[in-house]
Amino acid sequence: MVDVLTETKIHCPIERASEYAANPDNAPEWYVNIDSAEWLTEKPLSLGSRIAFKAKFLGRELAYIYEIVEYVPGMKLVMQTSEGPFPMKTTYVWKAIDSNTTLMTLRNQGEPTGFSKLVSPFMASMMKKANMKDLRKLKEIMEG
């Protein structure tokens, strides 16, 4: 099991930070490895929404579909995929530290199969590095 948890403080109101981060259309702007996000269901984001992502990770091109399994605007977003060699659950949690500071937590959990299972310890450390870069980029965009 891979379980990677990262967090950052973003100096902007929780409504703005959570709205931006939860919008799949913004993912290619702040996720280092995501190239595109395509809605497979109608907008806006809600329980059951499905979004197809194309990404690159560890030199491989990935295509996967995330389904929104929990969404409390301004508080929590949980999406998961059960496809491919590395089924993944991604959770965002936002907490207001004060009226202009948001703590965002990004957690990725997955159960690798096949070849991915052999490299999961390496994969976890690479995911942690990528997630830290993603949150730095998100912080830069929100504070910029």
N, C-alpha and C positions, 0 to 999 in steps of 0.2 A: 504494500500500500504506500502510495506517495501522498504526503500531506504537507503542503507548503503554505506558510502563513507570512504575509508581509503587511506593513501598515505605514501610513504617513499622515502628518498633520498638514492640512491645506488651509491657507489663510484666505478663506472666503466662506460665506454662509452655507450651511448644510443644504439648503434648498438648491442653490446653484451647483454645488459640487455633485450632489447626488443625481440631479436631473441630467447633467452633462455626462457623468460616468455611466449612468444606466441606459443612455441612448445608444443602441448598437450602431447607428450611423456615425457616431464619433469614435468608435473603437479603432479604426485604422489611423486616426490622428494621434492617439496616445499609447496604443499597444505597439511596441517595437516590431513584433513578428506578424501582426495581422495586416494583410494586404487589402481585404475587402469584406464587407458584410452586406448580405442580401436578405431582405425580408421575404419569408415564405408565407407569412400570414399578414393580415391587415394590421396597420398601425392604429392606435398607439400600443406601446408595450403593455402586456397584461399576462395573466396566468395562461399558459398554453401557447403563447407566441413562439414562433419558430424562426430562427435566423441562421442562414448558411454563411459560414466564415471560411475564408481561404487564408492560410498562414504559412510561414516558413519557420521551422524549428529544427535545430541541430542539422542543418543542411538539407532537410527534407521538406517537400511541399505537402501541406496537409489541407484537407477539405473536410469539414465536419458541420453538423447541424446541432445547434444548442436549442433546447426547449426551456422556457421559463417555467419553473416548478414552484417558485415562491416569489412574491413581489409585494412589498410594503413600501410605497413611494416615500423617499426621504429617510428610510431606515435600513431596508434589506432587499437584496436581489439574489436569487439562487437560480442558476441555469445549469443544465447538464446535457451531456451527450452519451449515448450508449453505443455509438458506432466506432469502428476502427480499432487499431491495436492498443489504444489507450483511452478507454472510456473515462470521462472527466466530469467533475462537478466543480463549478466556480461560484463562490459566494462573495458578494460585496456587502459590507456593513458600514453604515455611516453613523457617527455620533457627534453631536454638537459639543464642543469643548466650551465655547462661548458663542456670542452672536456672530462672530466673524472668523471662527476657526472650526474646522471639521476634521475629525479623525476618521480616515478611511482604512478599512481592513480588507485585504484581498486574499482569499484562500482558495487554493486549488487542491482537490483531492481526487485520486484516481487509482484504479487497480489495473496496472499494465498486464498485457497478455503477450504471448509469443516472445519474439526477440526483445520487445520493450521491457519485459520482465527482467531480463538479464542486466539491462543497463539502468534500472530504476534508481539506484543510489546516485549515479552520475546525473541522471535526468532530474532528480529532485534538486540538486545543487544548481544545475543550469536553469531550471524553472525559477528558483529563488532569485538568481541574478537577473533574469529577464523580468520578473515581477517587480523587482526593485527599480529597474530602469523604467518600466511602465509607469509606476507610481511617481517617479521623479518627473517624467514627461507630463503626466496629468497635473501634478502640482505646478509645474512651470506654465502650462496652458491656463490653469485656473487663476494663478496669481499674476500672470503677465499682462 
